[in-house]
Amino acid sequence: MHSVLIVILKKEVKEMLRDPKILIGMIIAPVLIMGVMSGVMNFVMSSAKEAVLNPNVIIVDYDNSLLSNVVTSSLTSSSGGKVMVIGDMSVSKAIELALKEDFFIVMVIPKGFGYNVSIGRRAIVELYTVMKSLSISEGGASSMPSSIIEFLNSEIVRERIREVAPNIDPEVFLKPISRVEYSVVKGKVINVPPQTVFSVVMSQSVFIPIIIMIIFITAMQFASTSIALEKEYKTLETLLTLPVSRFTILLAKLMSSVMLAVLGSVSFMFAYMYYYTSVTSFGLPTINLSLSDIGLTMTPIGLLLTGLTLFLSMVSSLVLALLIAVFAEDVRSAQTLVGYLYFLMIIPMMVSMFTDVSSLPMLLQIPLYLIPYTYTLASPRAALLENYGFLVIGIVYMVVFSIAVLYIASKFFKSEKVLTAKISFRRSRR
């Protein structure tokens, strides 16, 4: 049986890789798409960053005071873009000039700006953002002038506090109460704010359910295509007449689907990591913490239970795909039928990414827990939190579900329904 299984397994892998729809669509296409997307995003993000850090600004200075000169000189020295300072032009004319030329911001410093600040009145600076294309770079162009105004605000307030109360720290005067936030992770107190913990978890583990779903969808596509090709090319009858047990044929199709799904998923993950790295390498704020720094590590037991859950889920999903693909006439209809199963993965994936199933109302928990892939997609987070009870319950449920699906599939493959069963999407002829 071992040698026969190897022969059939090689045959299945060769047939799948020979089909250009599988080789190009599921293995080569993700790499090409992610590569093109990363190149486009590199260019877009570089342009947006350049526009935000180096905006082109028109400054209409009606005041021409010492403080207004500080504002204009600060913006001129800090911005790498074009800065035009004018004092005898109306706002409407300045906006028209910005529309004609390549300017994003029109800053207006009204008359009496410096005097109001000197006597303790609130001064006003008007910022007009010229929206030509409604792009991200235009929306962020005002951040540079706004940051300069905020900096001057803080410096003026600190200077006045030093004049009135020289013995008091201006920071204490401005913020008399400070807070220190801690987080409790797995019963241990860590000196990390909860917002940081949430950011670390979201940035480093939020894509795990997505990768799991991609692996499962890819595997189900391979499995369904394997059966659909046999029925479309009329080779399934010949294969079933060979002196080989039909369970061996089913097992070979399962193993070949897993192998090719892993190959496609690895190519997708490498392409995705390249894309993710390229779009996050623009000097944006990063968190220099890992999951282990906040006490979230996966123990060997958790890793074992998670791997077992993934294995059982993979087996059951592949058998389901094979079983459903039997009712299809060709590859296209098989992929359509299998596509209906994706909702059983998408719904638990969205829930596990943003909330805990146990925190939902009971009317929502019951249908979610009946979906076997809820345990699969939530298993990595449960392993990090050492919630082994949830993992064991999920494994028991997955064992029962996998055995039931395998039993139904083996019975189906042993009967002649594997050749005659079909669901047609074509309109019936009169």
C-alpha positions as CSV (number, residue, x, y, z in Angstrom):
1,M,0.0,0.0,0.0
2,H,2.9,2.3,0.8
3,S,4.4,2.1,-2.8
4,V,1.0,2.4,-4.4
5,L,0.2,5.5,-2.3
6,I,3.5,7.1,-3.4
7,V,2.8,6.4,-7.1
8,I,-0.7,7.9,-6.8
9,L,0.6,10.9,-4.8
10,K,3.2,11.7,-7.5
11,K,0.5,11.4,-10.1
12,E,-1.7,13.9,-8.2
13,V,1.0,16.4,-7.7
14,K,2.1,16.3,-11.4
15,E,-1.4,16.7,-12.6
16,M,-2.1,19.7,-10.4
17,L,1.1,21.5,-11.3
18,R,0.5,20.8,-15.0
19,D,-2.7,22.8,-14.8
20,P,-1.8,26.5,-15.5
21,K,-4.8,27.7,-13.5
22,I,-3.2,26.2,-10.3
23,L,0.4,26.9,-11.0
24,I,-0.1,30.5,-12.0
25,G,-3.2,31.5,-10.0
26,M,-2.3,30.0,-6.7
27,I,1.6,29.9,-6.5
28,I,3.1,32.4,-9.0
29,A,0.3,35.1,-8.9
30,P,0.6,35.9,-5.2
31,V,4.3,36.6,-5.5
32,L,3.8,38.8,-8.6
33,I,0.8,40.7,-7.1
34,M,2.5,41.4,-3.8
35,G,5.6,42.5,-5.6
36,V,3.7,44.9,-7.8
37,M,1.7,46.2,-4.8
38,S,4.8,46.7,-2.7
39,G,6.5,48.7,-5.5
40,V,3.4,50.9,-6.0
41,M,3.0,51.4,-2.2
42,N,6.7,52.3,-1.9
43,F,6.2,55.0,-4.5
44,V,2.9,56.2,-3.0
45,M,4.1,56.3,0.6
46,S,7.4,58.0,-0.4
47,S,5.4,60.7,-2.2
48,A,3.0,61.1,0.7
49,K,5.9,61.3,3.2
50,E,7.7,63.9,1.1
51,A,4.6,66.0,0.9
52,V,3.9,65.8,4.7
53,L,7.5,66.5,5.8
54,N,8.3,69.1,3.1
55,P,5.1,71.0,2.2
56,N,4.9,73.9,-0.2
57,V,3.5,76.8,1.8
58,I,2.4,80.3,1.0
59,I,2.6,82.6,4.1
60,V,0.5,85.7,4.0
61,D,2.0,87.8,6.9
62,Y,-0.2,90.9,7.6
63,D,1.4,91.4,11.0
64,N,5.1,91.6,10.2
65,S,6.0,91.4,13.9
66,L,8.8,89.8,15.8
67,L,6.6,86.7,16.6
68,S,5.3,86.4,13.1
69,N,8.8,86.5,11.8
70,V,9.7,83.7,14.2
71,V,6.8,81.6,12.7
72,T,7.9,82.3,9.1
73,S,11.6,81.7,9.8
74,S,10.8,78.4,11.7
75,L,8.7,77.1,8.9
76,T,11.2,78.2,6.2
77,S,14.1,76.5,8.1
78,S,12.3,73.3,9.0
79,S,10.5,72.6,5.7
80,G,12.4,71.3,2.7
81,G,9.6,72.4,0.3
82,K,8.9,75.8,-1.2
83,V,7.9,78.6,1.2
84,M,6.7,81.9,-0.2
85,V,6.2,84.8,2.2
86,I,4.0,87.7,1.1
87,G,2.4,90.5,3.0
88,D,0.3,92.5,0.6
89,M,-2.0,89.9,-1.0
90,S,-5.6,89.0,-0.2
91,V,-6.5,85.5,1.0
92,S,-8.5,84.8,-2.2
93,K,-5.6,85.9,-4.4
94,A,-3.2,83.7,-2.3
95,I,-5.5,80.7,-2.7
96,E,-5.7,81.3,-6.5
97,L,-1.9,81.4,-6.6
98,A,-1.7,78.1,-4.6
99,L,-4.2,76.5,-7.1
100,K,-2.1,77.7,-10.1
101,E,1.2,76.7,-8.5
102,D,2.2,73.6,-6.6
103,F,1.3,74.8,-3.1
104,F,-0.7,72.8,-0.6
105,I,-1.0,75.2,2.3
106,V,-1.9,78.9,2.6
107,M,-1.0,80.3,6.1
108,V,-2.5,83.6,7.1
109,I,-1.0,85.6,10.0
110,P,-3.6,88.4,10.8
111,K,-2.8,91.9,11.8
112,G,-2.1,92.2,15.6
113,F,-0.9,88.6,15.9
114,G,2.2,89.5,17.9
115,Y,0.5,92.2,20.0
116,N,-2.3,89.9,21.1
117,V,0.2,87.3,22.3
118,S,2.2,89.9,24.2
119,I,-0.8,91.2,26.2
120,G,-2.2,87.7,26.9
121,R,-4.9,87.6,24.3
122,R,-5.5,84.6,22.1
123,A,-3.9,85.0,18.7
124,I,-5.2,83.3,15.5
125,V,-3.3,81.7,12.6
126,E,-5.4,80.6,9.7
127,L,-4.4,77.5,7.7
128,Y,-6.0,76.8,4.3
129,T,-5.3,73.3,2.9
130,V,-5.6,73.3,-0.9
131,M,-7.3,70.0,-1.9
132,K,-6.6,69.4,-5.5
133,S,-6.8,65.6,-5.7
134,L,-8.2,64.6,-2.2
135,S,-5.1,62.5,-1.6
136,I,-3.4,61.4,1.7
137,S,-0.4,63.7,1.0
138,E,-2.7,66.7,0.8
139,G,-4.5,65.9,4.0
140,G,-1.2,65.5,5.9
141,A,0.5,68.6,4.4
142,S,-0.8,70.8,7.2
143,S,0.9,68.8,9.9
144,M,4.2,70.7,9.6
145,P,2.8,74.2,10.1
146,S,0.4,72.9,12.8
147,S,3.3,71.3,14.7
148,I,5.3,74.6,14.6
149,I,2.3,76.5,16.0
150,E,1.9,73.9,18.8
151,F,5.6,74.2,19.6
152,L,5.3,78.0,19.9
153,N,2.2,77.6,22.1
154,S,4.0,75.4,24.6
155,E,7.1,77.6,24.6
156,I,5.1,80.8,25.2
157,V,3.2,79.2,28.1
158,R,6.4,77.8,29.7
159,E,8.0,81.2,29.5
160,R,5.1,82.9,31.1
161,I,5.0,80.3,33.9
162,R,8.7,81.0,34.6
163,E,8.0,84.7,34.8
164,V,5.1,84.4,37.3
165,A,6.4,81.4,39.3
166,P,10.1,80.9,38.8
167,N,10.3,78.2,41.5
168,I,7.7,75.9,39.9
169,D,8.5,73.5,37.1
170,P,6.4,74.5,34.1
171,E,5.6,70.8,33.3
172,V,4.2,70.3,36.8
173,F,2.2,73.5,36.5
174,L,0.7,72.4,33.1
175,K,0.1,68.8,34.2
176,P,-0.3,68.6,38.0
177,I,-1.5,65.0,37.8
178,S,0.3,62.2,35.9
179,R,-0.8,58.6,35.5
180,V,1.2,55.4,35.4
181,E,-0.5,52.5,33.6
182,Y,0.2,48.8,34.1
183,S,-1.2,45.8,32.4
184,V,-2.0,42.4,33.8
185,V,-1.1,39.6,31.3
186,K,-1.7,36.0,32.4
187,G,-2.0,37.1,36.0
188,K,1.3,39.0,36.0
189,V,1.7,42.7,36.3
190,I,3.9,44.3,33.6
191,N,5.0,47.9,33.3
192,V,3.5,48.4,29.9
193,P,0.3,50.5,29.1
194,P,-2.7,48.5,27.8
195,Q,-2.6,50.5,24.6
196,T,0.9,49.3,23.9
197,V,0.0,45.7,24.7
198,F,-2.9,45.9,22.3
199,S,-0.7,47.5,19.6
200,V,2.0,44.7,20.0
201,V,-0.7,41.9,19.8
202,M,-2.4,43.5,16.8
203,S,0.9,44.2,14.9
204,Q,2.5,40.8,15.5
205,S,-0.4,38.3,15.7
206,V,-3.3,39.8,13.9
207,F,-2.2,38.3,10.6
208,I,-2.0,34.8,12.0
209,P,-5.8,34.1,11.4
210,I,-5.4,35.5,7.9
211,I,-2.5,33.2,7.1
212,I,-4.4,30.2,8.5
213,M,-7.4,31.1,6.4
214,I,-5.2,31.5,3.3
215,I,-3.6,28.1,3.9
216,F,-7.0,26.4,4.2
217,I,-8.6,28.1,1.2
218,T,-5.5,27.2,-0.9
219,A,-5.7,23.6,0.2
220,M,-9.4,23.4,-0.4
221,Q,-8.9,24.8,-3.9
222,F,-6.2,22.2,-4.7
223,A,-8.4,19.4,-3.3
224,S,-11.5,20.4,-5.2
225,T,-9.5,20.9,-8.4
226,S,-8.1,17.4,-8.1
227,I,-11.5,15.8,-8.2
228,A,-12.9,18.2,-10.7
229,L,-10.1,17.6,-13.2
230,E,-10.6,13.9,-12.9
231,K,-14.4,14.3,-13.7
232,E,-13.8,16.9,-16.4
233,Y,-11.2,14.8,-18.3
234,K,-13.2,11.5,-17.6
235,T,-10.2,9.9,-15.9
236,L,-11.9,9.3,-12.5
237,E,-13.6,6.1,-13.8
238,T,-10.2,4.7,-14.9
239,L,-8.6,5.6,-11.6
240,L,-11.3,3.9,-9.6
241,T,-11.1,0.7,-11.7
242,L,-7.4,0.2,-10.7
243,P,-6.7,-2.6,-8.2
244,V,-6.2,0.0,-5.4
245,S,-8.5,0.7,-2.5
246,R,-10.5,3.8,-2.9
247,F,-9.4,5.0,0.6
248,T,-5.8,5.0,-0.7
249,I,-6.9,7.2,-3.6
250,L,-8.7,9.5,-1.2
251,L,-5.6,9.6,1.1
252,A,-3.3,10.4,-1.9
253,K,-5.5,13.3,-2.9
254,L,-5.5,14.6,0.6
255,M,-1.7,14.4,1.0
256,S,-1.1,16.0,-2.5
257,S,-3.5,18.8,-1.7
258,V,-1.7,19.5,1.6
259,M,1.7,19.5,0.0
260,L,0.7,22.0,-2.7
261,A,-1.2,24.1,-0.3
262,V,1.8,24.4,1.9
263,L,3.9,25.4,-1.2
264,G,1.4,28.1,-2.2
265,S,1.0,29.4,1.3
266,V,4.8,29.7,1.8
267,S,5.0,31.7,-1.4
268,F,2.1,33.9,-0.2
269,M,3.7,34.4,3.2
270,F,7.1,35.4,1.8
271,A,5.4,37.8,-0.6
272,Y,3.2,39.2,2.2
273,M,6.1,39.8,4.6
274,Y,8.0,41.6,1.8
275,Y,4.9,43.8,1.2
276,Y,4.4,44.4,4.9
277,T,8.0,45.3,5.4
278,S,8.1,47.6,2.4
279,V,5.0,49.6,3.4
280,T,6.1,50.0,7.1
281,S,9.7,51.2,6.5
282,F,9.0,54.9,6.0
283,G,10.1,56.3,9.4
284,L,6.7,55.7,10.9
285,P,6.4,55.1,14.7
286,T,7.2,51.5,15.6
287,I,6.9,49.6,18.8
288,N,10.2,48.1,20.0
289,L,8.5,45.3,21.9
290,S,7.8,41.7,21.1
291,L,5.2,39.3,22.4
292,S,7.7,37.7,24.7
293,D,8.5,41.0,26.2
294,I,5.0,41.3,27.5
295,G,4.8,37.8,28.7
296,L,3.0,36.2,25.8
297,T,5.0,33.2,24.7
298,M,3.8,29.9,23.4
299,T,4.8,26.9,25.5
300,P,5.6,23.5,24.0
301,I,2.2,22.3,25.2
302,G,0.4,25.2,23.6
303,L,2.4,24.7,20.4
304,L,1.5,21.0,20.3
305,L,-2.2,21.6,20.9
306,T,-2.3,24.4,18.3
307,G,-0.5,22.2,15.8
308,L,-2.9,19.3,16.4
309,T,-5.9,21.7,16.0
310,L,-4.6,23.0,12.7
311,F,-3.9,19.4,11.5
312,L,-7.4,18.2,12.3
313,S,-8.9,21.3,10.7
314,M,-6.8,20.9,7.6
315,V,-7.9,17.2,7.2
316,S,-11.6,18.0,7.7
317,S,-11.6,21.0,5.4
318,L,-9.8,19.0,2.6
319,V,-12.2,16.1,2.9
320,L,-15.2,18.5,2.8
321,A,-13.7,20.1,-0.3
322,L,-13.2,16.7,-2.0
323,L,-16.7,15.6,-1.0
324,I,-18.3,18.8,-2.3
325,A,-16.2,18.8,-5.5
326,V,-17.6,15.4,-6.4
327,F,-21.0,17.1,-7.2
328,A,-19.3,19.4,-9.7
329,E,-19.0,18.8,-13.4
330,D,-15.8,20.8,-14.0
331,V,-13.2,22.9,-12.3
332,R,-15.2,26.2,-12.4
333,S,-18.3,24.7,-10.8
334,A,-16.1,22.9,-8.2
335,Q,-14.5,26.1,-7.1
336,T,-17.9,27.8,-7.0
337,L,-19.3,25.0,-4.7
338,V,-16.2,25.1,-2.4
339,G,-16.4,28.8,-2.2
340,Y,-19.6,28.5,-0.1
341,L,-17.5,26.9,2.6
342,Y,-15.3,30.0,2.9
343,F,-18.0,31.8,5.0
344,L,-17.4,29.1,7.7
345,M,-13.9,30.5,8.0
346,I,-14.4,34.2,7.3
347,I,-16.9,34.7,10.0
348,P,-14.8,33.1,12.8
349,M,-11.7,34.9,11.5
350,M,-13.3,38.3,11.8
351,V,-14.6,37.5,15.3
352,S,-11.3,36.1,16.6
353,M,-9.3,39.1,15.3
354,F,-11.4,41.7,17.1
355,T,-13.1,40.1,20.1
356,D,-13.4,37.0,22.3
357,V,-16.1,34.6,21.4
358,S,-16.9,33.9,25.1
359,S,-17.7,37.6,25.6
360,L,-20.5,37.5,23.0
361,P,-24.2,36.8,23.8
362,M,-25.0,33.2,24.1
363,L,-27.2,33.3,21.0
364,L,-24.1,34.2,19.0
365,Q,-21.7,31.9,20.9
366,I,-23.6,28.7,20.1
367,P,-23.5,29.0,16.3
368,L,-19.9,30.1,16.4
369,Y,-18.8,27.2,18.5
370,L,-20.7,24.8,16.2
371,I,-18.4,26.0,13.4
372,P,-15.3,23.9,13.8
373,Y,-13.0,26.6,12.4
374,T,-13.8,28.9,15.3
375,Y,-11.5,26.8,17.4
376,T,-8.8,26.7,14.7
377,L,-8.7,30.5,14.2
378,A,-8.8,31.3,17.9
379,S,-6.2,28.6,18.9
380,P,-3.0,30.8,18.5
381,R,-4.4,33.4,20.9
382,A,-5.6,30.8,23.3
383,A,-2.1,29.2,23.3
384,L,-0.5,32.5,24.0
385,L,-2.8,33.0,27.0
386,E,-2.3,29.4,28.1
387,N,-6.0,28.7,27.8
388,Y,-5.4,25.0,27.4
389,G,-9.0,24.1,28.3
390,F,-10.3,25.9,25.2
391,L,-7.7,24.1,23.1
392,V,-8.6,20.6,24.4
393,I,-12.3,21.2,23.9
394,G,-11.6,22.4,20.4
395,I,-9.4,19.3,19.7
396,V,-12.1,16.9,21.0
397,Y,-14.7,18.6,18.8
398,M,-12.4,18.6,15.8
399,V,-11.6,14.9,16.3
400,V,-15.3,14.1,16.3
401,F,-16.0,16.3,13.3
402,S,-13.0,15.0,11.3
403,I,-13.9,11.4,12.0
404,A,-17.5,12.0,10.9
405,V,-16.4,13.8,7.7
406,L,-13.9,11.1,6.9
407,Y,-16.4,8.4,7.4
408,I,-19.0,10.1,5.2
409,A,-16.3,10.7,2.5
410,S,-15.0,7.1,2.6
411,K,-18.5,5.7,2.3
412,F,-19.2,8.1,-0.6
413,F,-16.0,7.1,-2.4
414,K,-16.7,3.4,-2.0
415,S,-20.1,3.8,-3.7
416,E,-20.8,4.6,-7.3
417,K,-22.2,8.0,-6.4
418,V,-18.7,9.4,-6.7
419,L,-19.2,9.0,-10.5
420,T,-22.8,9.9,-10.9
421,A,-23.5,12.7,-8.3
422,K,-23.6,16.2,-9.7
423,I,-25.1,19.6,-9.1
424,S,-25.3,21.6,-12.3
425,F,-25.4,25.4,-12.4
426,R,-26.6,25.4,-16.0
427,R,-30.1,26.4,-16.9
428,S,-32.1,23.3,-17.7
429,R,-33.2,22.9,-21.3
430,R,-36.8,22.2,-22.3
